């Protein structure tokens, strides 16, 4: 799945969270602090639920919750490539080593949990009345957004070209939507430029976990 559509009218509040990387406890603390109500609210992740942090399985379990949605990050992509295509070295070297320490049923449970990542979209399209918010992991690699448009999937989950241009004083707005939320590149604080919001603040490295309310 490349695109997934969400209608904001179905929820009271919508929050977008930066890269979790196994930091489930930090997320739970943030949800309590923001009075998140799973019966009325929605949590959207910019991807990279797994690896590096202490509780990848706890973060993967979010995929079973009706109040949670996530786009696929490069770490989910590496995990799927490892299990489906045998590309183990890249994942193990980039935080996936936790998986290879599992045994028996824990390994089986992890494989089942990771298999659900294949159902994660690359891009979430959130409609709020006439406002469009787009969520992707690393970038929307085009000058103008369009629902269903062909897009380079590798750049969606891996590219740092756009954020590097913004950090060097360049860049510009992306047409076709009102706001774009990305993660992927850890920052000391969120970066807001034009209509783009980069919200991976490196929680797994000891920084704050960013939780942005958009509705």
C-alpha positions in Angstrom: 0.0 0.0 0.0 1.4 3.4 -1.0 -1.4 5.8 0.1 -4.0 5.6 2.9 -6.8 8.1 3.4 -8.1 9.2 6.8 -11.0 11.5 7.4 -10.4 13.8 10.4 -14.1 14.0 11.2 -13.9 10.5 12.8 -11.8 11.7 15.7 -11.8 14.4 18.4 -8.0 15.0 18.4 -5.3 13.8 16.1 -1.7 13.6 17.2 1.4 12.9 15.2 4.5 11.4 17.0 8.1 11.3 15.9 10.2 8.2 15.5 9.6 5.8 18.4 12.5 3.4 17.9 11.3 1.1 20.7 10.6 3.9 23.2 7.1 2.7 24.2 7.3 3.9 27.8 8.1 7.4 26.6 5.1 7.4 24.3 2.8 6.1 27.0 3.9 8.9 29.3 3.3 11.5 26.6 -0.2 10.2 25.9 -1.1 10.4 29.6 0.3 14.0 29.8 -1.8 15.0 26.7 -4.9 13.3 28.1 -5.1 11.1 25.0 -8.5 9.3 24.8 -8.3 6.1 22.8 -12.1 6.1 22.3 -12.1 9.6 20.7 -8.5 10.4 19.5 -6.1 9.1 16.9 -2.3 8.8 17.1 -0.3 8.8 13.8 3.4 7.8 13.7 5.9 9.0 11.1 7.4 5.5 11.1 10.5 3.7 12.6 8.6 2.1 15.4 11.4 -0.4 16.0 15.1 -0.8 16.6 17.7 0.8 18.9 15.3 1.3 21.9 14.3 -1.0 24.7 10.8 -2.2 23.5 10.4 -2.8 19.8 7.8 -5.4 20.4 5.8 -3.0 22.6 5.8 -0.5 19.7 4.9 -3.1 17.1 1.9 -4.0 19.3 0.5 -0.5 18.5 -0.3 -1.8 15.0 -3.2 -3.8 16.6 -4.8 -0.7 18.2 -7.8 0.9 16.5 -6.6 4.3 17.7 -3.2 4.1 16.0 -1.9 4.5 12.4 1.6 4.6 11.1 3.5 5.0 7.8 6.4 2.7 7.0 9.8 3.8 8.0 13.2 2.7 6.7 13.6 0.4 9.8 10.4 -1.4 9.0 11.6 -1.7 5.4 14.9 -3.2 6.6 13.1 -5.6 8.9 10.8 -6.8 6.0 13.7 -7.1 3.7 15.5 -9.2 6.2 12.7 -11.6 6.8 11.4 -11.8 3.2 14.6 -11.5 1.2 17.3 -12.6 3.6 19.0 -9.2 3.8 19.9 -9.6 7.4 23.2 -7.7 7.7 21.8 -4.2 6.9 19.1 -4.5 9.5 21.3 -6.1 12.2 23.9 -3.3 11.8 21.2 -0.6 12.1 19.5 -1.5 15.3 17.8 -4.8 14.3 20.1 -6.9 16.5 17.4 -7.2 19.2 15.5 -9.5 16.9 18.5 -11.9 16.5 18.7 -12.3 20.3 15.2 -13.7 20.5 14.5 -17.4 20.9 11.6 -19.8 20.5 8.1 -18.4 20.7 9.4 -14.9 21.2 11.1 -15.1 17.8 7.9 -16.4 16.3 5.8 -13.6 17.8 8.3 -11.0 16.5 8.1 -12.4 13.0 4.3 -12.2 13.1 4.5 -8.6 14.4 7.0 -7.5 11.8 4.9 -9.1 9.0 2.1 -6.6 9.8 4.5 -3.8 8.8 3.9 -4.9 5.2 0.4 -3.5 5.5 1.7 0.0 6.6 1.2 2.7 3.9 4.1 4.8 2.7 1.9 8.0 2.8 -1.0 8.9 5.0 -3.5 11.5 3.6 -5.5 13.2 6.4 -8.4 15.3 5.4 -9.5 18.0 7.9 -12.5 19.7 6.4 -10.8 21.2 3.3 -7.3 21.0 4.8 -4.9 18.2 3.7 -2.1 17.0 6.0 0.3 14.4 4.5 2.5 12.1 6.7 5.5 10.2 5.3 8.6 8.9 6.9 11.5 10.8 5.3 10.1 12.9 2.4 7.5 13.4 -0.2 10.0 13.5 -3.1 8.1 15.8 -5.5 7.4 19.5 -5.8 3.7 18.9 -5.7 1.6 16.3 -3.8 -1.2 14.4 -5.5 -3.2 11.6 -4.1 -2.3 8.3 -5.8 0.6 9.8 -7.8 3.5 7.5 -8.6 6.3 8.2 -6.2 9.8 6.8 -5.6 9.2 4.5 -2.6 12.9 4.4 -1.6 13.1 8.2 -1.4 9.9 8.3 0.7 11.6 6.2 3.4 15.3 7.1 3.0 15.8 10.5 1.5 17.4 13.3 3.4 17.8 15.7 0.4 14.9 17.9 1.3 15.8 18.4 5.0 19.4 19.1 4.0 18.3 21.8 1.6 16.1 23.4 4.3 19.0 23.3 6.9 21.3 25.0 4.4 18.8 27.8 3.9 17.2 26.5 0.7 14.0 24.6 -0.1 10.5 25.8 -0.5 6.9 24.8 0.0 5.5 21.5 -1.4 2.3 22.2 -3.4 -0.9 20.2 -3.3 -1.3 20.0 0.5 -1.4 22.3 3.5 1.1 20.5 5.8 3.6 17.7 5.6 5.0 15.8 8.6 8.2 13.8 8.4 10.6 12.0 10.7 13.8 10.0 9.9 16.4 12.6 10.6 17.0 13.1 14.4 17.1 16.7 15.4 17.6 18.5 18.7 14.2 20.1 18.2 11.5 20.0 15.6 12.2 21.8 12.3 9.4 23.8 10.8 10.0 25.4 7.4 7.4 26.5 4.8 4.7 23.8 5.1 7.0 21.0 6.3 7.5 19.7 9.8 10.3 17.4 10.7 9.5 15.9 14.2 12.1 13.2 14.9 13.8 14.7 17.9 15.9 11.6 18.7 14.0 10.2 21.7 16.0 7.0 21.6 19.2 9.0 22.0 17.9 10.6 25.3 16.0 13.6 23.9 12.4 14.4 24.1 9.8 12.5 22.1 7.8 15.0 20.0 4.0 14.6 20.0 2.3 17.2 17.8 -1.5 17.8 18.0 -2.9 18.7 14.5 -6.6 18.6 15.4 
